[in-house]
Amino acid sequence: MDTSLNSVEILNRKRITFLVGLLSLILITTAFIVEEPKEVLRGEWEIITSPGILITDFIELSNLGSALFNAGLTTLMGLGLAWLIKARFNGFLLSGIFTLTGFSFFGKTPFNIVPIFIGVYLYDAFFSHQPMRDLIAPLLFGTTLGPIVSQVAFGFGWGWMGVVSGIVLGIVSGGLVAAISGHVFTFHQGYGLYNIGTSAGFIGTVVYMMMRGFGIQIEPVFYWSSEYTNFLSLYVLLILFLLIILGFAWKANYSNYKKILKSCGRLPSDYVETTDLGTTLVNMGMVGLIGLGYVSFVGGDVNGPILAGIFTVAGFGSLGKHPRNILPVMIGVYLMCIPKVWVHTDPGPLLAALFCTTLAPFSGRFGILAGLAAGALHLPMVMHVGGLHGYMNLYNNGFAGGLAMLVIVGFIKGLKPHLLEEEWKRKPIFKFNK
């Protein structure tokens, strides 16, 4: 145990380890309940050797048990990495691991995330020389570029040369994510929560443009299951309730929750450090329930990609999201579908309604109308940027949201820079968001 930690940090480390370990156990146990062991392992191999580009629902690609097993295994890997580098067990770690869990139903595998880890480590060893614990964000979120590894390794039929090339390219991509993420943050000033998703979008675009320069094209795929909607709705509902129950068991505090609701959520709004773990878990459960409720309200499928969205929304309930700042953005996406250009239950708009919550701090800072406008702008952008990075950046919504904030924040900064100043209890501009 790190003797430099205070008693609260030590307790949080134990409790977060218990929570993440329990989540992994639930996923892996369920995997072997719903499928025969040989089918779980056969499907896991199918998942590992797939390109994993957008949209690859591992439930549809293989089977439900294998997708659950894959998610449980990568979650354990994320927890092990956190212990290995002596990470701070706070909101950054919770959001990173829950996002890793979710996207392990949808693009991430034990094979394609390891080169990203290595790339971040080598970047630190040779260039930045920071404590590895300070690089938890690029380590965990940088795995969004896992499909670069898998696509090159398995998608072009290059055999062992492809496997080696994919690993090398993944290592380089991991280092680049760590190198540029701080600079990309200055573009959106913390108003886009998926900062690594924006950074990875630029890297994925460069990688794909280089591929196209050599005549290599990548077409999107479409694996999308619908047969387990009822089961998975109940399954994720129980997990979200587990977060809330643990939150109350660990002394969630109403006054602290009001503090969360008053925050705009701008990065870095780590609710574990600014409030407490119990209250943060309640908030994570609440925002996750809102995400699940939206999918149920519009009649959408619940599958691997949707689980990725719900787990990510819940995870960022520890790092910037809360009910008041995510709802206006989600409603903006919903309203944008009403003219029937897009259908609410189509995969793109459905995922956009969940992942658009990357723009929650903009809504929290500038009010309801700003949130509605940001959500409405986000949908058409995300529907058209996937081709730029060859569908190899899993956080496609993070890329689109970052681009939107780059323009909006730049515009505001050019007019009135003081409007972007951060204060924990600063009142939103619009009076109806008091």
C-alpha positions in Angstrom: 0.0 0.0 0.0 1.2 3.5 -0.9 2.1 5.1 2.4 1.7 8.6 0.8 -2.1 8.2 0.6 -4.4 9.6 3.3 -7.1 7.6 5.0 -9.8 8.7 2.5 -7.7 7.8 -0.5 -6.9 4.4 1.0 -10.5 3.7 1.6 -11.5 4.8 -1.9 -8.9 2.5 -3.4 -10.3 -0.4 -1.5 -13.9 0.4 -2.4 -13.2 1.1 -6.1 -11.2 -2.1 -6.3 -14.1 -4.0 -4.8 -16.6 -2.3 -7.1 -14.6 -2.9 -10.3 -13.7 -6.5 -9.2 -17.4 -7.2 -8.5 -18.4 -5.8 -11.9 -15.9 -8.1 -13.6 -17.1 -11.1 -11.7 -20.7 -10.4 -12.6 -19.8 -10.1 -16.3 -17.7 -13.2 -16.4 -20.1 -15.3 -14.3 -23.0 -14.3 -16.5 -21.0 -15.2 -19.6 -20.7 -18.8 -18.5 -24.4 -19.0 -17.4 -25.8 -17.8 -20.7 -23.4 -19.8 -23.0 -21.5 -23.1 -22.8 -17.8 -22.6 -21.9 -16.5 -23.8 -25.3 -18.8 -21.4 -27.0 -17.6 -18.5 -24.8 -14.0 -19.3 -25.7 -14.7 -19.9 -29.3 -16.5 -16.6 -29.5 -13.8 -14.8 -27.6 -11.3 -15.9 -30.3 -13.7 -14.6 -32.9 -13.8 -11.3 -31.1 -10.1 -11.0 -30.7 -9.4 -11.7 -34.4 -12.0 -9.3 -35.7 -11.1 -5.8 -37.0 -13.5 -4.3 -34.5 -14.1 -1.1 -36.5 -17.4 0.8 -36.3 -20.0 -0.7 -35.9 -19.0 -4.1 -34.6 -21.4 -5.3 -31.9 -19.6 -8.3 -30.4 -22.9 -9.8 -29.3 -23.9 -10.1 -33.0 -20.4 -10.9 -34.2 -20.0 -13.9 -31.8 -22.5 -14.5 -29.0 -23.8 -12.9 -25.8 -21.6 -15.0 -23.5 -18.4 -14.1 -25.3 -19.2 -10.4 -25.3 -19.8 -10.5 -21.6 -16.6 -12.5 -21.0 -14.6 -10.0 -23.2 -15.9 -7.1 -21.2 -15.2 -8.8 -17.9 -11.6 -9.7 -18.9 -10.7 -6.2 -20.2 -12.2 -4.6 -17.1 -9.9 -6.8 -14.9 -7.0 -5.7 -17.2 -7.9 -2.0 -16.6 -8.0 -2.6 -12.8 -4.7 -4.5 -12.9 -3.1 -1.6 -14.8 -4.4 0.9 -12.3 -2.7 -1.1 -9.4 0.5 -1.6 -11.5 1.0 2.1 -12.0 -0.3 3.1 -8.5 -3.0 5.2 -10.1 -5.2 7.6 -8.1 -8.5 5.8 -7.5 -10.7 8.7 -8.3 -13.2 9.9 -10.9 -10.7 9.7 -13.8 -10.1 6.0 -13.1 -13.8 5.2 -12.6 -14.7 6.9 -15.9 -11.9 5.3 -17.7 -12.6 1.8 -16.5 -16.4 2.0 -17.1 -15.8 3.3 -20.6 -13.3 0.4 -21.1 -16.0 -2.0 -19.9 -18.6 -0.6 -22.2 -16.5 -0.5 -25.3 -15.4 -4.1 -24.7 -18.9 -5.0 -26.1 -18.1 -2.8 -29.1 -14.5 -2.8 -30.5 -12.0 -3.3 -27.6 -10.4 -6.6 -27.0 -7.6 -7.9 -24.7 -5.4 -8.0 -27.8 -5.9 -4.5 -29.2 -5.7 -2.5 -26.0 -2.3 -3.7 -24.9 -0.3 -2.0 -27.7 -1.9 1.3 -26.7 -0.8 0.8 -23.1 2.8 0.1 -24.3 2.8 3.1 -26.5 1.8 5.4 -23.6 4.4 3.8 -21.4 7.2 4.3 -24.0 6.1 7.9 -24.6 6.5 8.5 -20.9 9.8 6.6 -20.6 11.5 8.4 -23.5 9.9 11.8 -23.6 7.6 13.1 -20.9 9.1 11.4 -17.8 5.9 12.0 -15.8 4.7 9.6 -13.0 2.7 6.9 -14.9 -0.2 7.5 -12.5 -0.7 10.9 -14.2 -1.2 9.3 -17.6 -4.2 7.2 -16.6 -6.4 9.1 -19.1 -4.4 8.3 -22.2 -3.8 4.8 -20.9 -7.4 3.9 -20.5 -9.2 6.2 -22.9 -6.5 5.8 -25.6 -7.7 2.3 -26.2 -10.3 4.0 -28.4 -7.7 3.3 -31.2 -7.7 -0.4 -30.5 -9.4 -1.0 -34.0 -6.2 0.4 -35.6 -4.4 -2.6 -34.2 -7.1 -5.1 -35.1 -7.9 -3.8 -38.5 -4.2 -3.9 -39.6 -3.6 -7.2 -37.9 -6.7 -9.1 -39.1 -8.6 -6.9 -41.6 -6.4 -6.9 -44.6 -5.4 -10.6 -44.7 -1.7 -9.9 -44.2 -1.0 -12.8 -41.9 1.7 -12.5 -39.3 3.1 -9.4 -41.1 -0.3 -7.8 -40.4 -0.3 -8.8 -36.8 3.2 -7.4 -36.2 2.3 -4.2 -38.2 -0.9 -3.7 -36.2 0.9 -4.0 -32.9 3.6 -1.6 -34.0 1.0 0.9 -35.3 -0.9 0.6 -32.0 2.2 1.4 -30.0 2.9 4.5 -32.1 -0.8 5.5 -31.8 -0.7 5.2 -28.1 2.3 7.4 -27.8 0.8 10.0 -30.1 -2.4 10.1 -28.0 -0.5 10.8 -24.9 1.6 13.4 -26.6 -1.2 15.5 -28.2 -4.1 15.2 -25.7 -2.9 18.1 -23.6 -2.7 20.3 -26.6 -6.1 19.2 -27.9 -7.5 20.1 -24.5 -6.7 23.8 -25.2 -9.0 23.8 -28.2 -12.2 23.0 -26.3 -11.1 24.3 -22.8 -12.5 21.3 -21.0 -16.0 21.7 -22.5 -15.7 18.4 -24.3 -15.4 15.6 -21.8 -14.1 13.0 -24.3 -10.8 14.8 -24.8 -9.0 11.6 -25.7 -11.7 10.8 -28.3 -11.0 14.1 -30.0 -7.3 13.5 -29.9 -7.7 10.0 -31.2 -9.9 11.3 -34.0 -7.1 13.4 -35.4 -4.6 10.5 -35.1 -7.0 8.1 -36.7 -7.5 10.6 -39.5 -3.8 10.9 -40.2 -3.4 7.1 -40.1 -6.2 6.5 -42.5 -5.1 9.2 -44.9 -1.7 7.5 -45.0 -3.4 4.2 -45.7 -5.4 5.7 -48.5 -2.2 7.2 -49.9 -1.1 3.6 -50.4 -4.4 2.6 -52.0 -5.8 0.9 -48.8 -9.5 1.5 -48.3 -11.7 0.7 -45.2 -15.4 0.3 -45.5 -17.6 0.4 -42.4 -19.2 -2.8 -41.1 -22.6 -3.3 -39.4 -23.1 -5.8 -36.7 -26.1 -4.8 -34.6 -28.1 -7.2 -32.4 -31.6 -6.7 -31.2 -32.6 -10.1 -29.8 -31.4 -9.5 -26.2 -32.9 -6.1 -25.6 -35.2 -7.1 -22.7 -32.5 -9.2 -21.0 -29.8 -6.6 -21.3 -32.1 -3.8 -20.3 -32.8 -5.6 -17.0 -29.2 -6.6 -16.7 -27.8 -3.1 -17.0 -30.6 -1.8 -14.8 -29.5 -4.0 -12.0 -25.9 -2.9 -12.4 -26.9 0.8 -12.2 -29.0 0.1 -9.1 -26.0 -1.7 -7.6 -24.0 1.6 -8.0 -26.7 3.5 -6.2 -27.0 1.0 -3.4 -23.3 1.0 -2.9 -23.3 4.8 -3.0 -25.9 4.9 -0.2 -24.1 2.2 1.7 -20.9 4.3 1.5 -22.7 7.3 2.9 -23.8 9.3 -0.1 -24.4 12.9 1.0 -27.3 15.0 -0.2 -25.5 18.3 0.3 -22.6 16.9 -1.8 -25.0 15.8 -4.5 -26.4 19.3 -4.7 -22.8 20.5 -5.2 -22.5 18.1 -8.1 -25.7 19.4 -9.6 -24.5 23.0 -9.3 -21.3 22.3 -11.1 -21.0 22.9 -14.9 -19.0 19.7 -15.2 -16.1 21.2 -17.1 -12.9 19.1 -17.1 -11.4 18.3 -14.7 -14.5 18.0 -12.5 -13.6 14.9 -10.5 -16.6 14.3 -8.2 -14.8 11.7 -6.1 -12.2 14.3 -5.1 -14.5 17.3 -4.8 -17.3 15.4 -3.0 -17.1 11.8 -2.0 -17.2 8.3 -3.5 -20.6 7.4 -2.2 -22.3 10.5 -3.7 -20.4 10.0 -6.9 -21.7 6.4 -7.3 -25.3 7.6 -6.8 -24.7 10.2 -9.5 -23.2 7.5 -11.8 -26.2 5.4 -11.3 -28.6 8.2 -12.0 -27.1 9.4 -15.2 -26.8 5.8 -16.4 -30.6 5.4 -15.7 -31.3 8.5 -17.8 -29.3 6.9 -20.6 -31.2 3.6 -20.4 -34.5 5.5 -20.0 -33.9 7.4 -23.2 -33.3 4.2 -25.2 -36.4 2.7 -23.7 -38.4 5.8 -24.3 -37.7 5.9 -28.1 -38.0 2.1 -28.4 -34.3 1.4 -29.3 -32.4 -1.8 -29.1 -30.1 -2.6 -26.2 -27.0 -4.4 -27.4 -23.2 -4.1 -27.4 -22.9 -0.5 -28.7 -25.8 0.7 -26.5 -24.2 -0.9 -23.5 -21.0 1.0 -24.4 -23.0 4.2 -24.4 -24.7 3.5 -21.1 -21.6 2.4 -19.3 -19.7 5.5 -20.6 -22.5 7.9 -19.5 -22.5 6.2 -16.1 -18.7 6.3 -15.9 -18.5 10.0 -16.6 -21.0 10.5 -13.8 -17.8 10.6 -11.8 -16.1 13.1 -14.1 -18.4 15.9 -15.2 -21.9 14.5 -16.0 -25.0 14.9 -13.9 -28.7 14.9 -14.7 -29.0 18.7 -15.1 -26.2 19.0 -17.7 -26.8 15.9 -19.8 -30.6 16.2 -20.4 -30.6 19.4 -22.5 -28.0 18.0 -24.9 -29.8 14.6 -25.2 -33.1 16.5 -25.9 -31.3 18.5 -28.6 -30.4 15.2 -30.4 -34.0 14.0 -29.9 -35.5 17.2 -31.4 -33.1 17.1 -34.3 -34.6 13.7 -35.3 -38.2 15.0 -35.4 -37.9 16.5 -39.0 -37.3 12.8 -40.0 -33.9 13.4 -41.5 -32.8 10.7 -39.0 -34.9 8.2 -37.1 -34.6 8.2 -33.3 -34.1 4.4 -33.2 -31.5 4.2 -35.9 -28.0 3.2 -34.6 -26.4 6.6 -35.4 -28.9 8.9 -33.7 -29.4 6.4 -30.8 -25.7 6.3 -30.1 -25.4 10.1 -30.6 -28.1 10.7 -27.9 -26.0 8.8 -25.4 -22.5 10.0 -26.4 -23.5 13.6 -27.1 -23.3 14.0 -23.3 -19.6 14.7 -23.9 -21.0 18.3 -24.4 -22.6 18.3 -20.9 -20.2 21.0 -19.5 -21.3 23.4 -22.2 -24.9 22.9 -21.2 -24.0 23.2 -17.5 -22.1 26.5 -18.1 -24.3 28.2 -20.6 -27.7 26.9 -19.9 -30.6 24.9 -21.4 -30.8 26.6 -24.7 -27.1 26.2 -25.3 -27.4 22.5 -24.4 -30.2 22.1 -26.9 -28.3 23.8 -29.6 -25.1 21.8 -28.9 -27.0 18.5 -29.1 -28.7 19.6 -32.3 -25.3 20.5 -33.8 -23.7 17.3 -32.6 -26.0 14.8 -34.4 -25.3 15.9 -38.0 -21.6 16.2 -37.3 -21.2 12.7 -35.8 -23.2 11.2 -38.7 -20.5 12.3 -41.2 -17.1 12.2 -39.5 -16.6 8.4 -39.2 -15.2 8.1 -42.7 -12.4 10.6 -41.9 -10.6 8.1 -39.5 -11.6 5.0 -41.4 -14.1 4.0 -38.6 -11.1 3.1 -36.4 -11.7 5.6 -33.6 -14.3 4.1 -31.4 -15.0 7.4 -29.7 -16.4 8.8 -32.9 -18.9 11.0 -30.9 -15.9 12.3 -28.9 -14.3 13.4 -32.1 -17.4 15.0 -33.4 -18.1 16.7 -30.1 -14.6 18.0 -29.9 -14.8 19.5 -33.3 -18.1 21.2 -32.4 -16.5 22.6 -29.2 -13.4 23.7 -31.1 -15.6 26.0 -33.3 -18.0 27.1 -30.5 -15.4 27.7 -27.9 -13.2 29.5 -30.4 -16.1 31.8 -31.3 -16.9 32.6 -27.7 -13.3 33.1 -26.8 -13.0 35.6 -29.7 -16.0 37.6 -28.5 -15.9 37.4 -24.7 -13.0 35.3 -23.3 -14.2 35.9 -19.7 -17.3 33.7 -20.4 -15.1 30.6 -20.4 -13.6 31.2 -17.0 -14.1 28.3 -14.6 -15.6 28.6 -11.1 -17.0 25.7 -9.2 -20.3 27.5 -8.2 -20.4 29.9 -11.1 -24.1 30.6 -12.0 -25.1 29.7 -15.6 -25.8 32.6 -17.9 -29.4 31.7 -18.6 -31.8 32.5 -15.8 -34.0 29.4 -16.4 -31.1 27.1 -15.5 -30.7 28.4 -11.9 
